[in-house]
């Protein structure tokens, strides 16, 4: 089955999965309408080398009046994978204005804001939440879309032990073989969440590069990047040497179907690991 999945490169491991039938991705849909304009807002936290946890927020338009989404991906019942050129996205076309806000958890009393037309993302030198299953609230005005009144966003686990691939070496991504990955399933009492693995190539010049990402059910403890999707990633990346970063994150998402033909993805991720990779053809 073919469907849309998105990944925002502007945030570490910011991922949005389509609400349309990808069983590996657990959305909490809020139905307010349906349409063809799509935007993703994200909040992500990551532990730095010194142990400090940093929170980052941002946004990106994915499709504005069918201007975007030049590449499509692949889903199946047990996993969801996607390969795309990141330059094919609508990005951040200028709008008259807008402010979105995440509140709750460990955030300051006033929350943390996402501001329209801002070229960089807002970073807070502190965590936004402490454990999976907690919730934040999200609201937004502007961004050329209907107002989003406060909605509850469940957040993912802050810890994930990735057992394969090894953390201390560059990963070889073989275009002629499946790549198996694994992790500790975690606490069964925590609400269902996804593990997202993402390969992003280094793009030439000002290009944002190419991405291959897969969504997995954390409870499975393992997943596979299918050979067919690795081959598609290699074709999109082009000839010559292909290197970049492989990242893992835990992921939760709210999908809002708003009036006026808008789909609003609100994503919370916790970055778990980032390491280098090289493509083998």
N, C-alpha and C positions, 0 to 999 in steps of 0.2 A: 504494500500500500504506500502511495506517495503522499507526503504531507509536508508542512513547513516546520522547521526548527531553526532557532536563531541563537547566535552567540555574540555577545558584545565585547569586542576586543578592548574597548576603552576602560573596562573594569577587569581586575584580575578574576578570571573564572566566572564572569557574569554570563549566565546561560538562561535562555528561555526556551521552553519546549511548547510546541503547539498543543492546544487542548483537544485537537481533533484526533483522538484514537491511538495515540502512542502509549501503549500500556506500560512501557518502561518509565514513563514520566508521570508524576502524580500531581495533577493540577487541582486547584480549588476554584472552579469557575464561578463567576458572578455574572448572571445574565441580565444585560440591559439593552440588548439590540444585537445587530450583526453588521459586518461591512468589510471594506477592503483597505482601510487605513490602519496601520499597525505601528505601535511604539512600545519600547521596552524601557522600564525604569528598574534600576538595580541597586542593591545594597550588598556589599561584600566585605568580609573581614578576613584578614590573613595574619599569621604569626611571622614576624621578621626573624632574621638570624639572631638578633639579640634577645629574642623572646617576647618583645613588645608586640601587642596586637593592634593593628591599624584597620580602621573602617573607611571604606570608600563608597561614594554614591555617584550615580550618573544616569544618563539616558541616551537613547539613540532611536531615530525613526527607522523603521524597517521597510515600510511601504507607504507611500503617500499617493493616493489616486492611481494605484498600479505602477508607480514609478519606483521600482526597486525589485528585489527578489529575482535576480537574473539567473539564479542557479537553484536546482532542486535536489532533494536527497532521498533517503530510503528509510523505511521503517518496517519492522516486523513485530510479531506478537511478543517476543521475548526481549527485544532490544530496539533501540532507535538510534540511527546513525545519520550523519549529515556531512556533506562536503560542499564547500562553496568558496568562491573568491570574495574576500571581505570587501573589496572595492565595489562589488555589485549592490551594496546596500544603499539606502537613501541617505543614511548618515545624520547630519545635523543641519538640514536646511533652515535658514533664518526664519523665525516666527516673531510675532509682535511682542511676545513675552510669555512668561509662565513660571510658576513655582510649584514644586511637589515637595512633600515632606514625609519623612519617616519619624515616628515617635514611639516611645515606650522602651522596654528592656533596660539596657544600661546607658542609653543615650541621654544627653543633657535634657533638662526639663523642656526646653524649647524644641527639641528634636534636631534633626539634621536635614538641610534643604538641598534640593536639586533645582538649579536655576537655568532657565532656558537661555540659549545662545552663548552660554559660558564655554569657552574652548577647552578648559581643563576640568577635572573632576574634583569635587570637594573631599578632602581627606581629614579624618579625625584620629588623633593619636590615642585611641582607646577602643575597646570592644563595644559592639552594639548589643550583644546578647551573650549569655553564659552557657546555655545548654539547648540542645535540640528540643523541639516541641513547644518552646515558648512562642509568644507572638508579639509583633509590632503592629502599628497602624500605619496606613498609607493614605494620603489624599493628594489631590492635584487640581490646579486651576491653570488655564492658559494652554500653551503648546498647540494652539489651533484645534483643540478637541473639547468635548463636553467636560464640565466639572466632575471630578471624581470625589465623592464624599467619603469620609473615613471608612476604610475597609481593613479587615484583620488579615495579616500576613503571618503564616506560621514559618518559623525559621529552622534551618537544618542543624544537625549536630556540629559541634566545633572540633571534634576529633575524628580522625579516620586513619587506621593503620594500613597502609598500602604494602602488601607483601610481594607483589610482582607487578612490574619489573623492579629490579634492585635499585635502590636510591643513589648508589655511589658510582654510577657509570652512565655514559651516554647510551641511550636506547637506540637499537637498530630497528628501524621500521622496514620490514621486508615486503616489497610490493607483490611478492609471489606466495605469501603465506598469511594465515590468520595470526593476529597478535593476541595472546591471552593475558589478561590482567586479573589480579585478585587483591582482596582486602579482608580485614576482619569484619564480620557482619555487624558487630556492635550490640547494643542493648535492645533486645526484642520488644521491650515496653515502649520504646520511642516510636512516635508516629512514622509511618512509611515515608521514605525519602529516597532520592536518587543519588547515585555516584556518577559524576560526569568526568570523562576523560577526553582531553582535547589536544590535538596536534596542531600547532600554528607555525607555518613556514615563515622564514624571513623573506619579505618581499623586496624586489629590486627597487632602487630609487625611493620614491615616496609611496610605493605600493604597500598596502596593509597585509599582503600575503594571502595565503590559502589556509583554510582550516578544515580539519576532519575531527568531528566529535561524536561520541557515543554516550547514551544515557543507559544506566543499568539500575536495577533494583538492588539497593544496598543489602537486603536480606539474603540475596543469592551468594554473596561473598566472592563472586567472580564475574567476568564478562569477556567478550571477544570483540575486537575490531576485525570485521570480516575482510577477507582478502579482496573481494570485489570493491569494497569501499576504499581500501588502501590504494588500489589501482586507480580508482577515480581521483583520489587526492593527488596521486603522482601525475596524472594527466593534466589536472588543473594547475599544478605547480610548474609544469613545463620541463624542458630539458635541462641537463646540467645538474650540479650539486644542489641538493635540497636539505637544508638544516633548519632547526628552529627549536621550539620549546614544547615539551609535553607537560600538561598540568592535570591534576586531579582536584576535584572539589565535591563537597556535599551540596545538595541543591533542594530548595523548595520554591514553589511558585503559586501565585494567584493570577488567574486570567479573567479579565473583566471585558465583557461584551457591552460596549457603551453605545448610546444613541449617535446618530449621524454617521454610521459606517465605521466605527472605531473598535479595534481590539487592543486592549492595554494589558501588557504582560508586566507583572510586578514580581521581581526575582530576588531571592535571598540566597547567597552562596557563602560557603566558608572554604577558602583555599587551603588545600592540604599539602600539596607538594608540587614543585616545578623543577624540571630537569631537562637537559638537552637531548635532542634526537638527531639522527641522520637517516635519510631514506636510502634504501638499497633496492636497486631495480633488477 
